[in-house]
Amino acid sequence: MSIAIALRPGDPNSPTTRFYTTDHGGYEHNSSSDQTLQERNTSIHTSADNEEPADGGEKGSMKGPPQPVGFWDQRLKKVRLEVFGAWAKTTLILATFILAVLSLYWGVLFHVEANLSSLVIYVVDFDGQQAPYTGVTPLIGPMITQTTESMVANSPSHLGFGTLPPSSFKNDPMEVRRAVFEYQAWAAIVINANATALLQQAVESGDASYDPLGACQVIYVEARDQDMHSAYILPQLSALQSEITSKFGQMWSSKVLANTSIPRTNLQRVPQALNPAIGFSQYNLRPFGPPQAVPAVTIGLIYLIIIAFFSFTFFLPIHMMFIKSPGHPPLKFNQLIIWRLFATGLAYFFMSLAYSLISLAFQIPFNNSPGSMYVSVANPDAYGKGTYVIYWMINWMGMIALGLACENVAMVVGQPWTAMWLIFWVISNVATGFYAIELAPRFYLWGYAWPLHNSRSFPNPVLPKLRRLTELPATVVEASRSTLFDLHSRIGLNFGVLAIWCVVNIMLFPLCCHFMRWKTMRSKSWKEKESEQKKI
């Protein structure tokens, strides 16, 4: 037993001495335990010098957070080099990506003027070719065909005008309308069988009821692609009509005035038979409308891609609750894959419904009856009251085809590369879905297989250098247009192509899930190794 006794009782700074009991009951002094005030103070100060203040001072053994330093501080030299290298690498990757991917959008319009001849325009001359007008020497028909043939031969940028005999259409002008409606040509110019006969009769008899617009027809389907018609087809057709009426008017008026056998009173009663003499009746078999239908067949479909893409980031944490949430065993991975596929398809089902309801809410017609392919009909619907359901199913299938592709790529490439994939996916689909591949360089032929593609296929018996593209597949855009505007329908082919995209993506989905799982486990293993190395 030991007892410590202060040498100066009552003095807190007094040194102490320690005594130990002996076997005989006495005490033994331990001189090594004595500590003077000076020694104790020296010990305290020495210990304090080895401790760093809590406020981050320079001395002491307790280190606080390092003080900020300037950008060019020598201690940041290594990290500066790492930052400069990473910044340069990232900038180079993004610049290369911009050049490569955005060029897809610019490039689709690069050869438009040179490829305008890909837009086939039929010129069918019935003038004087059918009874009872076979005895009349045709004037209007030959003049129009010569003008279009001269344009093709001499103009560097022109539509694909091609002259076809009436026999190619069973000698029936209505069959020309069928051909245009069925996408065999973008438009057609028809010279009626009685064009010259009625004009001559009007001048000779002074028939005031003569209508110059009865001479010719211009037939087209605007709802097939309203932008294509307004930008390229209708301007050239309008210029051609002006040129033809001007040339023919001069020629015809000179001929009539030189004929002294025609009474001048007749000419006074029918001035329209002299100028303009002929005209063109416009037959737009399917006008585009209403205006709010534009997003449903163009820009709105971009949002369908974006919604499908971002839904992945919303739903993935929810699916992972089967594995990571505490309090229960994890779900078998293969069953998790099946659940994710089912849940994703069901989510797309309701999201595509919400997307389709927007068109319904803004009063795009969905319950009109179908129309005839031979006459102009405004706002017909391909399937009557069932049109909305078909339109919804198109969007649903399209969302699966577009969205599952996004999910698969997101699982493989991870962040931040998924953002670059989204840009590529949107631009590649927009370039081939909203613009005519016929007018694009041949490089873009791959666009015929893309999910959003709008087929503008055509056969061209007139210009042999052009290939027959009638049966190339088409998908969301064409299916939406044919459903909303009652256009020439290939709905079975449309759904078939989308189904192929869905099946391929579903087959790739489990592989991508396992790949993402492997990447996650490998990353976790690396982090654990790094943590162990730091401890060592």
Residue pairs with C-beta under 8 A, 6 or more apart in sequence:
1 20
1 21
2 18
2 19
2 20
2 21
2 30
3 18
3 19
3 27
4 16
4 17
4 18
4 33
5 16
5 17
5 18
5 19
6 14
6 15
6 16
7 14
7 15
7 16
7 17
8 14
8 15
13 37
14 37
15 34
15 35
15 36
15 37
15 40
16 33
16 34
16 35
17 29
17 30
17 31
17 33
17 34
18 29
18 30
18 33
18 34
19 27
19 28
19 29
19 30
20 27
20 28
20 30
21 27
21 28
22 28
49 59
49 60
50 60
50 61
51 59
51 60
51 61
51 62
52 58
52 59
52 60
52 61
52 62
52 63
52 64
53 59
53 60
53 62
54 62
54 64
55 64
56 64
56 65
56 67
69 75
69 76
71 80
97 420
97 423
101 420
101 423
101 424
101 427
101 428
102 427
104 427
104 428
104 431
105 427
105 430
105 431
107 431
107 440
107 441
107 443
107 444
108 431
108 432
108 435
108 437
108 440
108 441
108 444
109 435
109 439
109 440
110 440
110 441
111 439
111 440
111 441
112 232
112 439
113 156
113 157
114 157
115 438
115 439
115 440
116 157
116 158
116 159
116 160
116 232
116 236
116 439
117 152
117 158
117 159
117 160
117 463
117 466
118 160
118 436
118 438
118 439
118 458
118 466
119 159
119 160
119 186
119 228
119 232
119 233
119 436
119 438
119 439
120 159
120 160
120 162
120 184
120 185
120 186
120 458
120 460
120 462
120 463
120 466
121 148
121 159
121 160
121 161
121 162
121 185
121 186
121 187
121 188
121 189
121 233
121 237
122 162
122 164
122 176
122 179
122 180
122 184
122 185
122 187
122 188
122 189
122 462
123 144
123 145
123 148
123 161
123 162
123 163
123 164
123 188
123 189
124 163
124 164
124 165
124 166
124 168
124 169
124 173
124 176
124 188
124 189
124 190
124 191
125 138
125 141
125 142
125 144
125 145
125 163
125 165
125 166
125 191
126 141
126 166
126 171
126 173
126 190
126 191
126 192
126 193
126 195
127 133
127 138
127 139
127 140
127 141
127 142
127 191
127 192
127 193
127 195
127 196
128 134
128 136
128 137
128 138
128 141
128 193
128 196
128 197
129 138
129 141
129 166
129 171
129 193
130 166
130 171
130 193
133 193
133 194
133 196
133 197
136 196
136 197
136 200
137 196
138 195
138 196
139 196
139 199
139 248
139 252
140 191
140 195
140 196
140 199
140 215
140 216
140 248
140 278
141 191
141 195
141 196
143 244
143 247
143 248
143 251
144 189
144 191
144 216
144 244
145 163
145 191
147 240
147 243
147 244
147 247
148 161
148 163
148 189
148 240
149 161
149 163
151 158
151 161
151 240
152 158
152 160
152 161
152 162
158 236
159 186
159 232
159 233
159 236
159 237
160 460
160 462
160 463
160 466
162 460
162 461
162 462
162 463
163 462
164 461
164 462
166 172
168 461
169 175
169 176
169 179
173 190
173 192
173 193
173 217
174 374
176 188
176 190
176 219
177 188
177 219
177 283
177 285
177 373
177 374
178 373
178 374
179 185
179 188
180 186
180 187
180 188
180 219
180 220
180 221
180 285
181 221
181 285
181 286
181 373
181 374
181 487
181 488
182 373
182 488
183 224
183 455
183 456
183 457
183 458
183 470
183 488
184 458
184 459
184 470
185 458
186 220
186 224
186 228
186 229
186 233
186 458
187 218
187 219
187 220
187 233
187 237
188 217
188 218
188 219
188 220
189 216
189 217
189 218
189 219
189 237
189 280
190 216
190 217
190 218
190 219
191 215
191 216
192 214
192 215
192 216
192 217
194 214
195 214
195 215
195 216
195 278
198 210
198 214
198 215
199 210
199 215
199 252
199 273
199 277
199 278
201 207
201 210
202 210
202 270
202 273
203 256
203 262
203 266
203 267
203 270
203 273
203 274
204 262
204 266
205 266
206 263
206 265
206 266
206 267
206 268
206 269
206 270
207 269
207 270
207 273
208 269
208 270
210 270
210 272
210 273
211 272
211 279
212 272
212 273
212 276
212 277
212 278
212 279
213 279
213 280
213 281
214 281
215 278
215 279
215 280
216 278
216 279
216 280
216 281
217 280
217 281
217 283
218 237
218 241
218 280
218 281
218 282
218 283
219 283
219 285
220 229
220 233
220 234
220 237
220 283
220 284
220 285
221 284
221 285
221 286
221 487
222 229
222 284
222 286
222 287
222 288
223 286
223 287
223 288
223 481
223 485
223 487
224 286
224 456
224 481
224 487
225 436
225 454
225 456
226 288
226 294
227 434
228 436
228 456
232 439
241 279
241 280
244 278
245 276
245 277
245 278
245 279
248 277
248 278
249 274
249 275
249 276
249 277
249 278
252 274
252 277
252 278
253 274
253 275
253 277
256 262
256 267
256 273
256 274
267 273
267 274
283 375
283 376
284 376
285 373
285 374
285 375
285 376
285 377
286 371
286 376
286 377
286 380
286 485
286 486
286 487
287 376
287 378
288 485
289 378
289 379
290 363
290 364
290 365
290 379
292 359
292 362
292 363
292 364
293 359
293 364
293 484
293 485
295 359
296 359
296 364
296 480
296 484
297 477
297 480
297 481
297 484
298 434
298 477
300 355
300 358
300 359
301 398
301 429
301 433
301 452
301 476
301 477
301 480
302 426
302 429
302 430
303 355
304 352
304 355
304 395
304 398
304 399
304 402
304 476
305 402
305 403
305 406
305 422
305 425
305 426
305 429
305 452
306 422
306 426
307 351
307 355
307 399
308 348
308 351
308 399
308 402
308 403
308 406
309 403
309 406
309 410
309 418
309 422
309 425
311 344
311 347
311 348
311 351
311 403
312 403
312 406
312 407
312 410
315 340
315 343
315 344
315 347
319 336
319 339
319 340
319 343
322 330
322 331
322 336
322 339
323 330
323 331
323 336
324 330
331 339
333 513
333 514
333 517
334 510
336 513
337 509
337 510
337 513
340 509
340 513
341 506
341 509
344 403
344 404
344 407
345 400
348 396
348 399
348 400
348 403
349 396
351 399
352 392
352 395
352 396
352 398
352 399
353 392
353 396
355 395
355 399
356 388
356 391
356 392
356 395
359 366
359 391
360 366
360 388
364 484
365 379
365 381
365 484
366 381
366 385
366 387
366 388
366 391
367 381
367 384
367 385
367 387
367 388
368 379
368 380
368 381
368 384
368 387
369 380
369 381
369 384
370 380
370 381
370 382
370 383
370 384
370 486
371 377
371 380
371 486
373 488
377 486
379 485
380 485
380 486
381 387
381 483
381 484
381 486
382 390
382 482
382 483
382 484
382 485
382 486
382 487
382 489
382 491
383 389
383 390
383 483
387 483
387 484
390 483
390 491
391 480
391 483
391 484
393 495
394 476
394 479
394 480
394 483
394 494
394 495
394 498
395 476
395 480
397 495
397 498
397 499
397 502
398 451
398 452
398 475
398 476
398 498
400 498
400 501
400 502
400 505
401 451
401 475
401 476
401 498
401 501
401 502
401 505
402 425
402 429
402 451
402 452
404 502
404 505
404 506
404 509
405 425
405 451
405 501
405 505
406 418
406 421
406 422
406 425
407 509
407 512
408 505
408 508
408 509
408 512
409 418
409 421
409 425
410 418
410 421
411 512
411 513
411 515
411 516
412 512
412 515
412 516
413 421
414 516
414 519
428 447
428 450
429 450
429 451
429 452
429 453
430 452
431 440
431 444
431 447
432 440
432 444
432 446
432 447
432 448
432 450
432 452
432 453
433 447
433 450
433 452
433 453
433 454
433 476
433 477
434 454
434 477
436 456
437 444
437 445
437 447
437 448
437 453
437 456
438 456
438 458
438 469
440 447
447 453
448 455
448 472
448 473
448 474
449 473
449 497
450 475
451 475
451 476
451 497
451 498
451 501
452 475
452 476
452 477
453 473
453 474
453 475
453 476
453 477
453 478
454 474
454 475
454 477
454 478
454 481
455 472
455 473
455 474
455 478
455 490
457 469
457 470
457 471
457 472
457 474
458 469
458 470
459 468
459 469
459 470
460 466
460 467
460 468
473 493
473 496
473 497
474 490
474 493
474 494
474 497
475 494
475 497
475 498
475 501
476 494
476 498
478 490
478 494
479 491
479 494
479 495
479 498
481 487
482 488
482 489
482 490
482 491
482 494
483 489
483 491
